[in-house]
């Protein structure tokens, strides 16, 4: 072969080698820390809301670097749901910042739900629960920015639960310092949220924080369609990863207790789960959610227990609701419900999905001397 052709082939092979890793190296060099993996679902890395059926609606619970909003009318048990999430954060030693703009949290009521803030201590001995009452919405946002900026950045390639839970109660109660008699307060609030929500979202992404916020309902009688709207502008809806509607039915006396059904309905938005899911969980007034009923209906939804015409088929016995609830108090059923709630396969089965696995053909593979 002539020397010219040999030299030409050598040059071409060198060019191909340069091109082979050029694009990936260029992107890694330019993009740097902005290269992130796609987030994968794993219930073990989610923070439970303390209500298993609500976790099912959310898609496993609260995830890292995500923003959630619960909205509904007054007395829809939004604050009670938040306290349940804080208690679950205490179990996982995840610090909590609770911004209460409504100034409505009562220590005696929180204690009746089973949460004692003075016992919330992290693994390093620091307090885990921080209760804040900001006077303005801008002041609350800026305080969160200062705290989050001083936290270390997370490794985006390592999966894990939220590093910190930030509770905001509520968006509607965040008064802007720019509100005057001449300005429309709703428009000023919407402008405030649109100014700060994007920055809060980017900090949550880099620090691994999770935002759990509540909101009220507002009537717009002059609008077309439903007069009920979510207040405080479009920014809070745009940046939220999941929006859950909450309602509460009228109380019904059951013996010595007043019980009402709390409805969780995901009909607006959910980026991480099957849409349009809903559930109902009884709320015992002054005591919190009925955990026995919650475990029972969760196992029914997951296909572990059969339900037919109001009867529950458990251990080849047809049981009514009261007997089945008593059975759910046994340690083995509590463990079964928790194990099912942390199983990825159970959720995929509920959503009607199958985890795809690649089949690799190894018939043509030849091992070298090193194996």
SELUM-84567 format. One record per residue (C-alpha): z negated, x negated, y. Coordinates in steps of 0.5 Angstrom, whole numbers, plus 500, padded with zeros to 3 digits. Example, Ala and Ser with C-alpha at 12.3 -4.5 7.8 and 13.67 -1.06 7.14 Angstrom:
// residues 2
484475491;486473498;
//
This chain:
// residues 371
500500500;502497507;496495511;498500517;497506512;490503510;488502517;490509519;486512513;480508514;480510522;481517519;475517515;470514520;472520525;471525520;464522518;463522526;465529526;460531520;454531523;456531531;455538532;448539529;445533532;448535539;445542539;438539536;438534542;440539547;436545545;430541543;424546542;428552543;431552536;426557532;427559525;428567524;421570523;420572516;416578514;409577510;403581510;399576509;400573516;399580519;393582523;391589520;389595525;384597520;388603518;392601512;397607513;398605520;399598518;405601514;408604520;408598524;411594518;404590515;400590522;400586528;405579528;404573531;408572538;409580538;408585543;405592541;404599545;400605543;401611548;399618548;395623551;387623553;383623547;388621542;383615539;387609542;381606544;378607537;384604534;383598538;376597536;378597529;384592530;378587534;374588528;379586523;381580528;373578527;374578520;380573520;376569526;382570531;379570538;380577542;381578550;379585552;382587558;379594560;382597566;379604565;372601565;371606559;368602553;361604551;357599547;353604543;360608541;362601539;356600535;357606531;364604529;361598526;363593531;357588534;360583540;354579539;356577532;363575533;363568533;369563531;369558526;367552531;361556534;364559540;364567542;370570539;370576544;371576551;371583555;374583562;374588567;380586572;380589579;388589580;393588575;396582578;389579577;389581570;396578569;395571572;388570569;392571562;397566564;392561566;389562559;395562555;398556559;392551557;392553550;396548545;403550543;404553536;409550531;415555530;417552523;410554520;408561519;401564520;397570523;396571531;392565534;389570539;389577540;390580547;388587548;390591555;387598556;391601559;398599563;397606567;390604569;393597572;392598579;397594584;394590590;400592593;399600593;399603600;399610603;406609605;409607598;410610591;404608587;408609580;414605583;409599585;406599578;413599575;415593580;409589578;410590570;417588571;415582575;410579570;412582563;417577562;413571563;407574559;412575553;415568553;408565553;406569547;412566544;410559545;403560544;403565538;399570542;399578540;399583545;396590543;396595549;395602551;399607555;398614557;403620558;406623565;409629566;416629570;418637571;424635575;427631569;432634564;430634557;423633555;418633561;413628558;415621559;412614558;409611565;409604569;417603568;422601563;420593563;414595558;418599553;424593554;419587552;415591547;417590540;414596537;412603541;407608537;406615539;399617538;396625538;390628535;389635533;383640534;377638531;375642525;367642522;366639515;359640513;355636519;361633521;367634526;373631523;380631527;387628524;390623528;397622528;401615528;408616530;413611531;419615534;421610540;422603538;420598532;424592531;420589525;420595520;423602518;424606524;421613524;415613520;409617521;402618518;396622519;389619518;382623519;377621525;370623524;367624531;362619532;364615526;371612526;377613521;376616514;377610510;376613503;382618505;386612508;386608502;388614498;394616502;396609502;396608495;400614494;405612499;406605495;407609489;400607486;397614485;401620484;400626488;403633486;401640490;395637493;392634486;392626485;393624478;388618477;387615471;390621467;386626471;388631476;383630481;382634488;381631495;374630495;373627488;379622489;376620496;369619492;373615487;376610493;369608494;369604488;369596489;375596484;379601488;378598495;380591492;386595489;388598496;387591500;391587494;397592495;397592503;397584502;403584497;410583500;413586494;410593495;412593502;419592500;419597495;416602500;422600504;427601499;429594499;430588494;428581496;435577495;435571491;441566490;443564483;445557483;450555477;447548475;452547469;457542473;451538476;451531473;444527474;444520476;440514472;434516477;434523475;
//
